[in-house]
Amino acid sequence: MSTFTGVVRLDHVGRDTETDGNDRQRFTVGVNFRPTEETAIKNDLLFDRARASESNAWGDTETSYRFSVATYF
């Protein structure tokens, strides 16, 4: 039986807790399709942004698309 699954994920990495900045964030939304139980087809849209050391300002958001296929795992 074929199934679709929605994905929403937020990641935050703070590399130095003693100072402001040096952080990265990623927000991911996507859809997974499983035509069979052993096969997954994934489509993700990723939004990344970073903050430099000793800075309170976030940089521009970079957007990327990821497509992947996995089978027999």
N, C-alpha and C positions, 0 to 999 in steps of 0.2 A: 504494500500500500504506500503510495507517494505521500509525502508530508512536507509542509512549509513551516519554518520556524523563524520568528523575528528575533533580532539581537540588538540590545542596547547596552553599552558599556562605557564607564568613565574611569580613566586611570590618572593617578597623580603621583609623581615622583619628586620628592624634595631631597636633593643630594646633600644639603648642608643645613641642619636644623639650627645651627648657631647664628646664622646670618640670613638676611632677606635675600631672595632671589635664588638662582641656580635651580629652578624648578622646571618641570615639564608636565604638560597635561595632554591627554588624548581622549577624544570623545568618538565613539564608534557606533554607527547604526548599520544594520545589514539584514539580509534575508538569506536563509539557508534552505536549500531544496534537496530532499532525499528521494530520488526516483525509485531506489531500492534501499533496503536496510543497510547494505554494505557500501553505498555510494553517497557522497555529500558534495553538493555544488554550492559554493559560498560566494556571496557578493557583499562587500563591505565598503562603506564610505567613511574615511577617517579624517578627523579634524585635529591637527596638532598645533600647539603653541608652547613657547618657552619664555623664561624670564632669566636674564643674565644675573650674575653674581652682584650683590650689593645694589640691586635694582628693584623697584616696586612696579615698574611698567612691564606689561606683557608685550611680547613681540607680535608681529602679524600672524594670523592663523593660516597654516598651510593645509590644503585639502588634497587628499589622494584617494584613489579607488583601488581596491584589491579584489581580484577574482582568483578563486582556487577550486581545485577538484581533488577529492581524495576517494579512493575505492579500496575495498578489501582490507580494511584495517581492523 
